Amino acid sequence: MGACFEYMELKGTKNEVFEKFEKVQTNDRYENGHCYSGGFGMAAGLKFKDRVAEVNSSESAEDWLDDNASKGGPALAVQLYITEDGETVWGIGAWCAL
């Protein structure tokens, strides 16, 4: 069975991002099924990583997440930056089964 890498960015506290990600997963499972859809619904939850030195842009976050997420595991979230409004932006990536 294969897998595809999925990436997105969400703003908020860890709790807010966790709730938003759960909604993304629920919507993905509703639209694409609960099994081997290749979307975020296939990730085993969400795990926040401590600040990663190599991550300083969306591109570097996507590269790091691509290298460090594992198929069948949770989606990983890394902090990208804090907006002028004080909101944290997170890069989220997962290898999703299809």
C-alpha positions in Angstrom: 0.0 0.0 0.0 1.2 3.5 -0.8 1.1 6.8 1.0 1.1 10.4 0.0 2.5 13.3 2.0 0.0 16.0 3.0 0.9 19.5 4.3 -1.1 22.4 5.7 -0.6 25.4 8.0 -2.9 26.4 10.9 -2.8 29.3 13.3 -3.5 29.2 17.0 -2.5 27.8 20.3 -1.7 24.1 20.5 -5.2 23.5 21.8 -6.8 25.5 19.1 -4.7 23.8 16.4 -5.5 20.4 17.8 -9.2 21.1 17.6 -8.9 22.5 14.1 -6.9 19.5 13.0 -9.5 17.1 14.4 -12.2 18.9 12.3 -10.0 18.5 9.2 -9.6 14.8 10.0 -13.4 14.4 10.5 -14.2 16.2 7.3 -11.6 14.2 5.4 -13.1 10.9 6.6 -16.6 12.1 5.8 -15.7 13.1 2.3 -13.1 10.3 1.5 -13.9 7.4 3.7 -12.2 5.9 6.8 -9.7 3.8 5.1 -6.7 4.4 2.7 -7.9 7.8 1.4 -4.5 9.4 1.3 -5.8 12.5 3.3 -5.2 13.8 6.8 -8.0 11.6 8.0 -5.6 8.6 7.8 -3.1 10.2 10.3 -3.0 8.8 13.8 -3.7 12.1 15.5 -1.4 15.1 15.9 1.9 15.4 17.7 3.5 18.8 18.3 7.3 18.9 18.0 9.6 21.3 19.9 11.1 24.2 18.0 13.1 22.7 15.1 16.2 24.8 14.2 16.1 23.9 10.5 12.5 25.2 10.2 12.4 28.8 9.3 9.9 28.9 6.4 7.0 27.0 4.9 9.3 25.3 2.5 11.8 24.1 5.2 8.9 23.0 7.4 7.4 20.9 4.6 10.8 19.4 3.9 11.5 18.6 7.6 8.0 17.1 8.1 8.4 15.1 4.9 11.6 13.6 6.3 10.4 13.0 9.8 6.7 12.0 9.6 6.0 8.3 9.2 3.2 6.4 7.4 0.6 5.2 9.9 1.8 7.6 12.6 0.5 10.9 13.7 0.7 14.1 11.8 3.5 16.3 13.1 3.2 20.0 13.8 6.2 22.4 14.0 6.1 26.1 14.9 6.8 28.3 11.9 6.5 31.8 13.2 4.4 34.2 15.3 2.2 36.7 13.5 2.1 40.5 14.3 -1.2 39.7 16.1 0.6 37.2 18.3 -0.8 34.1 16.8 1.5 31.1 16.3 1.5 29.5 12.8 2.1 25.8 12.7 3.2 23.7 9.7 1.6 20.3 9.8 2.6 17.3 7.8 1.7 13.6 7.6 2.4 10.5 5.4 -1.2 9.3 4.8 -2.0 5.8 3.6 -3.7 5.1 0.3 
